[in-house]
Amino acid sequence: MALGDVLPLTWMEKNGRASVGGVELDAVAGRYGTPCYVFDVAHLESRLEEFEKALGGIGTPVYATKAFLCTALAGLIAPTGWWVDVVSAGELAMARRGGIPASRILLHGNLKTRAELDLAVEGRAAITVIDSLAEIDLLDARAEGRPVDVMIRLNEHVDLITNRKVLTTGGHAKFGLTPQAADTAAARIAASGSLRLRGVHLHAGSHITDPALFGVIFERLAEFVVRHRSAFTSDHPVMLDVGGGLASPYLRTDPVLTPRAAADAVRWAMDVIDAEDRIGPVEVMMEPGRSLVANAGLLLYTVGVRKPLPVGGEMLALDGGLTDNPRPALYDSRYELLAAGHLDLPAERPFRVFGRMCETDVLLDSVNLPASIGPGDLVAMPAAGAYTFSMSSRYNALPRPPVLFVKDGEVREVVRRESLEDVLGGQLMMEEAEPWSITEMEKAV
């Protein structure tokens, strides 16, 4: 546990200045402005390889695209053996544009639209993950006899201690099927003329720090398959998807969970329950999201305001905040913050750090920075690669920041900074908007 675990792989410090991918962050900010998302491509490539090696011989990693997705990242994933999971037509389209074949796409989601179910029927995704009993009937009706491969998502309580807002199992979770409903689902799928049951999935929640939990999840999945083995298609290995949620370190004191530790917990469970003897051939799937991208990315900000607080102490206001990283507001998430251009100075003065939005958008309750820091100085927030860009917004009509990929001394703007024209692009005056009335609806009927 150290600050180095939080930082991108190629982070370097020289003469008090930080660089990533061989590019000084001061230079990046000068060229592209702030806020901006900076991703270390070498870090991404290293993590892709690390997960593949960890799961070698037992299964396949599946990237949970909700954590962060752009076509450039999809392009990095496409040549590997990774699958991806998507929860919308938009994520699916972005993955396909990046070169990921339909044969390596899982379609998740607790409320898939009819249009998204049609994408599954058309073969735009390899497997659809069933999240409700009603979805079985909808998908079967739209398939009209065409084969559609599916998995069942289970909702079984597991002992995961995490923020309740990112817990995806248990009595208050919206995802998946209770054990009783899952039993019904297996029977309905087996009786379907179109749906073929390929596997079963259980995702405990986010920020798992105990690797043994993946072994527990595997055992739950295997027990379900044993009860319903005849419902599963016999011409493929049974897919046992243990979900994702591997923790990533955000603070230098956070624990580090390796892909190997999680995979070894599954291997142990496979041996203990004699999975292949009881079930037949199995393929393990693991769905890391944040643990692939969180520590590869950082956010660059410029300090805009420094002033005293009425209750004592001082505050800094940065030129971003809630719109580019909503996690502190949503989950009380905590981060490090580094003076990227003054790393040679001791970080000895505490500050409360705010964003610039018209909210009390506290980014950090207290963080130590150099005493001399002030307006115009560059700061870097590491471990900001997950659930930041993907959850960003245009609150206060602010254009979204760019996404920059850095490697070997080069910077590529893979998602351009939005302009005011982008923000105003869908806005129409009343007289410009095409009218529609109930009369038009009656004509259509």
MOCOR-V381558 format. One record per run of one state. SS is the DSSP state (hx for helix, st for strand, lp for the rest). FROM is the first residue (numbers start at 1). TO is the last residue. If there is no record, write none. Layout:
BEGIN
SS/FROM/TO + SS/FROM/TO
END
This chain:
BEGIN
lp/1/2 + hx/3/6 + lp/7/11 + st/12/14 + lp/15/16 + st/17/20 + lp/21/22 + st/23/24 + hx/25/32 + lp/33/35 + st/36/40 + hx/41/54 + lp/55/58 + st/59/64 + hx/65/67 + lp/68/70 + hx/71/78 + lp/79/82 + st/83/86 + lp/87/88 + hx/89/97 + lp/98/101 + hx/102/104 + st/105/107 + lp/108/113 + hx/114/121 + lp/122/126 + st/127/130 + lp/131/132 + hx/133/143 + lp/144/147 + st/148/154 + lp/155/163 + hx/164/166 + st/167/167 + lp/168/176 + st/177/177 + lp/178/178 + hx/179/191 + lp/192/194 + st/195/201 + lp/202/204 + st/205/205 + lp/206/207 + st/208/208 + lp/209/211 + hx/212/227 + lp/228/228 + hx/229/231 + st/232/232 + lp/233/237 + st/238/244 + lp/245/245 + st/246/246 + lp/247/258 + hx/259/272 + lp/273/274 + hx/275/279 + lp/280/281 + st/282/287 + lp/288/289 + hx/290/296 + st/297/308 + lp/309/313 + st/314/318 + lp/319/326 + hx/327/331 + lp/332/337 + st/338/338 + lp/339/348 + st/349/354 + lp/355/361 + st/362/369 + lp/370/377 + st/378/382 + lp/383/388 + hx/389/391 + lp/392/394 + hx/395/397 + lp/398/401 + st/402/407 + lp/408/409 + st/410/415 + lp/416/419 + hx/420/424 + lp/425/437 + hx/438/444 + lp/445/445
END
